[in-house]
């Protein structure tokens, strides 16, 4: 099975522009492809995870990835799939976010010896003269066709929000990105999510109309990641980060450990590098076996993002909390000092807020009254419950609901 057939078997492809050309290029390591990442935060998140795994798979098959960082397009913002205009960021913030992205991407992609490239579109977009850009690119775009693009549909249907002229330029800029990547780096393929289809086709058309690129070797070929995978990424959005300082390895593990039964095999198929034969066997698992499948998913993805050592720690901590076995020292912990105590103790509502398990004392009160809080596996029914210094020095494991918990310890 070639890598192209594997992508199909794993449910990662939805649409392509020319399947036979794509199959040949990908399976024979002839693709130089790009995926874009707009630096809207200082960490990649699970919404980017599928793209990074896809880049890794294709690189393993001999293809060359280009990670395009949107230092230029990030100054504008992509309206695709958005209901409101993105907040403007400063150049300094964008550069800081790009630096963070570079470090995280290196866990997935081998950038040594030209095996992959990391490019910032600010290098050409911020140097453009507006009038020259309009003359060079503008004639090849029909406003009527642009307005019919699906990526503008949501915004155009909302008269209260609308679509700013600033954002309307995004399609032209993304098309120009592919034009430059093709000429400067030999990029002959694009990957992206469902909401990028119109933008990617625009880049393909710009090359065809402006430079007459038609021959098979230079043909621009667009692949599209499966909508189910995109939905998964958008569901978690920025809530689950790849930066361990924003989402701990344990919390990352727990997120995947708690996916729905209906999604676990799909996630294993799309995101892990386990053999398809093994996954097909797991697809027949039922009942309690699905919990084992979730543990496998959580371990594999945590190891991929944070390394084997952190994955083992997270797995051990999870067993300590949920099955009474293993080492609990690596579970999420909040350290208190004597200054955090009142008359030598701390009440449960204060601790729920300090640990981040509840947002406010009112939120803590509500969760306790609804029976959703335990302390050291004992349900908390008294909102006035307090823990003295001796108890806190030994450690108190607070749990809200089935999935959120934190160990509080006085140091």
C-alpha positions in Angstrom: 0.0 0.0 0.0 1.4 3.4 -1.0 1.1 6.4 1.2 -1.7 7.9 -0.9 -3.8 4.7 -0.4 -2.9 4.8 3.3 -4.2 8.4 3.6 -7.5 7.2 2.1 -7.7 4.2 4.3 -7.1 6.4 7.4 -10.0 8.7 6.3 -7.8 11.7 5.8 -8.7 12.9 2.3 -12.0 14.4 1.1 -11.3 16.1 -2.3 -8.5 16.2 -4.8 -8.0 18.0 -8.1 -6.4 15.2 -10.1 -6.2 11.9 -8.3 -3.9 10.0 -10.7 -1.3 12.8 -10.7 -1.5 13.1 -6.9 -1.2 9.4 -6.4 1.9 9.2 -8.5 3.6 12.2 -7.0 2.9 11.3 -3.4 3.7 7.6 -3.7 6.9 8.3 -5.4 8.1 11.1 -3.2 7.8 13.7 -5.9 5.6 16.2 -3.9 6.9 19.4 -2.4 3.8 20.5 -0.6 2.8 23.2 1.9 0.4 23.7 4.7 -0.2 27.2 6.1 -0.3 28.1 9.8 -1.5 31.5 10.9 0.3 32.6 14.1 -2.8 33.6 16.1 -1.5 32.3 19.4 1.9 31.5 21.0 1.2 27.7 20.7 -0.1 25.3 18.2 -3.2 23.4 19.4 -5.1 20.2 18.6 -6.7 22.0 15.6 -3.2 21.9 14.0 -2.5 18.4 15.1 -3.9 16.6 12.0 -1.9 18.8 9.7 1.3 18.1 11.5 0.7 14.3 11.5 -0.1 14.5 7.8 3.1 16.3 7.1 5.0 13.7 9.1 3.4 10.8 7.1 4.2 12.4 3.8 7.8 13.2 4.8 8.3 9.6 5.9 7.4 8.6 2.3 10.1 10.9 0.8 8.0 14.0 0.1 9.2 17.4 1.2 7.0 19.5 3.5 6.9 23.3 3.6 5.5 24.8 6.8 4.3 28.2 5.7 4.0 30.6 8.7 1.6 33.4 8.1 3.6 36.4 9.3 2.1 38.4 6.5 -1.4 37.0 6.3 -1.6 37.0 10.1 -1.6 40.8 9.8 -5.0 40.6 8.1 -6.8 37.4 9.3 -8.5 34.7 7.3 -12.3 35.0 7.2 -12.8 31.3 6.4 -15.1 29.7 8.9 -15.1 32.8 11.1 -18.2 34.6 12.3 -16.3 37.8 13.3 -13.3 39.7 12.3 -10.1 38.6 13.9 -8.4 40.9 16.3 -5.4 42.8 14.9 -2.0 41.7 16.2 1.3 43.6 16.4 4.3 42.5 14.4 6.1 41.8 17.6 3.3 39.4 18.8 3.2 37.7 15.4 7.0 37.1 15.5 6.8 35.8 19.0 4.1 33.3 18.0 6.1 32.2 15.0 9.1 31.5 17.1 7.0 29.3 19.4 5.5 27.4 16.3 9.0 26.6 15.0 10.0 24.9 18.2 6.9 22.8 18.4 6.8 21.8 14.7 10.3 20.4 15.0 8.9 17.5 17.1 6.9 16.3 14.1 9.0 17.4 11.1 12.7 16.9 10.2 14.0 20.2 9.0 17.6 19.0 8.7 19.5 19.0 5.4 16.7 20.6 3.4 14.3 17.7 4.1 11.6 20.3 5.0 11.4 24.0 4.9 9.9 26.6 7.2 9.0 29.8 5.3 7.4 33.0 6.5 5.1 34.7 3.9 5.9 38.1 5.5 9.2 37.8 3.5 7.3 38.7 0.4 3.9 40.0 1.4 5.2 42.9 3.5 7.5 44.0 0.7 4.6 44.3 -1.9 3.7 47.6 -3.4 -0.1 47.7 -3.3 -0.6 49.1 -6.8 2.0 46.7 -8.3 0.2 43.8 -6.5 -3.2 44.8 -7.9 -1.7 45.0 -11.4 0.2 41.7 -11.1 -2.5 39.6 -9.4 -5.9 41.5 -9.5 -6.7 40.9 -13.2 -6.9 37.1 -12.6 -9.7 37.3 -10.0 -13.4 37.7 -10.7 -15.2 39.4 -7.8 -18.4 37.5 -8.7 -16.6 34.2 -8.3 -15.0 35.3 -5.1 -18.3 36.2 -3.6 -19.6 32.8 -4.4 -16.8 31.1 -2.5 -18.0 29.0 0.4 -15.4 30.6 2.7 -17.2 33.9 2.5 -20.7 32.5 2.8 -21.1 32.7 6.6 -19.8 36.3 6.9 -21.7 37.6 3.9 -25.0 36.2 5.4 -24.5 38.3 8.5 -25.3 42.0 7.9 -24.4 42.9 11.4 -20.8 41.5 10.9 -20.3 41.5 7.2 -16.9 41.0 5.5 -14.3 43.7 5.7 -12.4 44.8 2.6 -9.3 43.9 4.6 -10.3 40.3 4.9 -11.6 40.2 1.3 -8.0 40.5 0.2 -7.1 37.3 2.0 -7.9 35.0 -0.9 -5.6 37.0 -3.2 -2.8 36.9 -0.7 -3.1 33.1 -0.1 -3.1 32.6 -3.9 0.0 34.7 -4.2 1.6 32.6 -1.4 1.3 29.5 -3.6 2.5 31.4 -6.6 5.7 32.4 -4.8 6.2 29.0 -3.2 5.9 27.3 -6.6 8.5 29.7 -8.2 10.8 30.0 -5.3 10.8 26.5 -3.8 9.3 24.2 -6.4 6.2 23.7 -4.4 3.7 21.7 -6.5 1.0 20.7 -4.0 -1.2 22.2 -1.4 -3.0 20.6 1.6 -5.6 22.3 3.7 -8.9 22.0 5.5 -12.4 22.2 4.0 -12.7 25.9 4.6 -9.6 26.5 2.5 -10.8 24.9 -0.7 -11.6 28.1 -2.5 -8.4 29.8 -1.4 -6.3 26.9 -2.6 -8.0 26.7 -5.9 -7.4 30.4 -6.3 -3.6 29.8 -6.0 -3.8 27.0 -8.6 -5.8 29.2 -11.0 -3.3 32.1 -10.6 -0.5 29.9 -11.7 -2.5 28.6 -14.6 -3.8 32.0 -15.9 -0.7 34.1 -15.2 2.1 31.8 -16.1 0.3 29.2 -18.2 1.3 26.3 -15.9 -0.4 23.3 -17.4 2.1 20.5 -17.9 1.8 17.4 -15.7 5.2 17.9 -14.0 4.4 21.5 -12.9 0.7 21.0 -12.4 -0.6 22.5 -9.2 -2.4 19.8 -7.2 -4.6 20.4 -4.2 -5.5 17.9 -1.5 -8.1 18.5 1.2 -8.1 17.0 4.6 -11.2 15.2 5.6 -14.0 17.3 7.0 -14.5 14.9 10.0 -10.9 15.5 11.0 -11.3 19.3 10.6 -14.5 19.1 12.8 -12.5 17.3 15.4 -9.8 19.9 15.4 -12.3 22.8 15.6 -14.3 21.1 18.4 -11.3 21.3 20.8 -10.0 24.5 19.1 -7.6 26.4 21.4 -8.6 24.5 24.5 -6.0 21.8 24.2 -2.6 23.2 23.4 0.6 21.5 22.3 2.7 23.7 24.6 3.1 21.8 27.9 3.1 25.1 29.8 -0.5 25.7 28.5 -1.8 22.2 28.5 0.2 19.8 30.7 1.2 16.4 29.2 -1.2 14.8 31.8 -4.2 17.0 30.7 -3.3 16.3 27.1 -3.3 12.6 27.8 -6.6 12.9 29.7 -8.3 14.7 26.8 -7.7 11.8 24.5 -8.4 9.3 27.2 -11.9 10.8 27.5 -13.0 10.9 23.8 -16.4 9.5 23.1 -16.6 5.7 22.4 -17.9 6.5 18.9 -14.8 8.6 18.0 -11.9 6.6 19.5 -11.2 4.3 16.6 -11.5 7.2 14.1 -9.0 9.2 16.1 -6.6 6.2 16.3 -6.9 5.7 12.5 -6.4 9.4 11.6 -3.8 10.5 14.1 -1.6 7.6 15.3 1.1 5.8 13.3 -0.1 2.3 14.4 -0.4 -0.2 11.6 -3.8 -0.3 9.8 -4.0 -4.0 10.4 -3.8 -3.5 14.2 -6.4 -0.7 14.0 -8.8 -2.8 12.0 -8.6 -5.5 14.8 -9.2 -2.8 17.4 -12.3 -1.6 15.4 -13.9 -4.9 16.5 -13.5 -4.2 20.2 -16.6 -3.5 22.3 -17.6 -2.6 25.8 -14.7 -2.3 28.3 -12.2 -3.0 25.5 -12.9 0.5 24.2 -11.3 1.9 27.4 -8.1 0.1 26.5 -8.4 1.6 23.0 -8.7 5.1 24.6 -5.6 4.4 26.7 -3.7 3.4 23.6 -4.8 6.6 21.7 -3.9 8.8 24.7 -0.5 7.2 25.1 0.4 7.3 21.4 -0.5 11.0 20.9 1.0 12.1 24.2 4.3 10.4 23.2 4.1 12.0 19.8 3.7 15.5 21.2 5.6 15.3 24.5 7.8 12.3 24.3 7.7 8.7 25.6 8.8 9.7 29.2 6.0 12.2 29.6 3.5 9.8 28.1 4.5 7.1 30.6 4.2 9.6 33.5 0.7 10.6 32.4 -0.4 7.0 32.0 0.8 6.1 35.4 -0.8 9.1 37.0 -4.1 8.3 35.3 -4.1 4.8 36.7 -3.3 6.2 40.1 -6.3 8.4 40.0 -8.9 6.2 38.4 -7.9 2.6 39.3 -6.0 3.1 42.5 -2.7 1.9 41.1 0.5 3.6 40.1 2.3 6.8 41.1 0.2 9.9 41.6 3.2 12.3 41.8 2.8 13.4 38.2 -0.8 14.4 38.2 -1.7 18.1 38.0 -0.7 19.8 41.2 -1.3 23.1 42.9 1.2 24.0 45.6 0.1 26.1 48.6 2.2 28.1 51.1 1.3 29.0 54.7 0.2 32.5 53.3 -2.6 30.7 51.4 -4.2 29.5 54.6 -6.7 31.2 56.9 -6.3 30.4 60.5 -4.2 27.4 59.6 -6.6 25.9 57.1 -8.2 26.3 53.6 -11.8 25.7 52.7 -12.8 23.6 49.8 -14.4 26.4 47.7 -11.1 28.4 47.9 -9.1 25.4 46.8 -11.5 24.6 43.8 -10.9 28.2 42.6 -7.1 28.1 43.2 -6.7 24.9 41.3 -8.7 26.2 38.4 -11.3 23.4 38.7 -13.9 26.1 39.2 -13.9 29.6 37.9 -15.4 31.4 40.9 -16.6 30.6 44.4 -20.2 30.6 43.1 -19.2 28.1 40.5 -17.6 26.0 43.3 -20.7 26.2 45.4 -22.9 25.1 42.5 -20.7 22.1 41.7 -20.6 21.0 45.4 -24.4 21.4 45.8 -24.9 19.3 42.6 -22.8 16.5 44.0 -20.0 16.9 41.4 -17.0 17.4 43.8 -14.9 14.8 45.6 -11.9 15.1 47.9 -9.7 12.1 48.2 -12.5 10.0 46.6 -15.1 11.2 49.2 -18.0 13.2 47.9 -18.1 16.8 49.3 -21.5 17.8 50.5 -20.6 20.6 52.9 -19.6 23.9 51.2 -17.8 24.9 54.4 -15.5 21.9 54.5 -12.0 22.9 55.4 -8.6 21.1 55.4 -6.0 21.8 58.1 -2.3 22.2 57.4 -1.4 18.6 58.3 -4.0 17.2 55.8 -2.8 19.6 53.1 0.8 18.6 53.6 -0.2 15.0 52.9 -2.0 16.1 49.8 -5.7 16.4 48.9 -6.9 15.2 45.4 -9.9 17.3 44.4 -12.1 16.1 41.5 -14.8 18.0 39.7 -17.1 15.8 37.5 -15.5 12.8 35.9 -12.6 14.3 34.1 -11.2 17.3 36.0 -9.0 17.0 39.0 -6.0 18.5 40.8 -3.8 17.5 43.7 -3.4 20.3 46.3 -0.4 20.1 48.6 1.0 22.5 51.2 4.8 22.9 50.9 
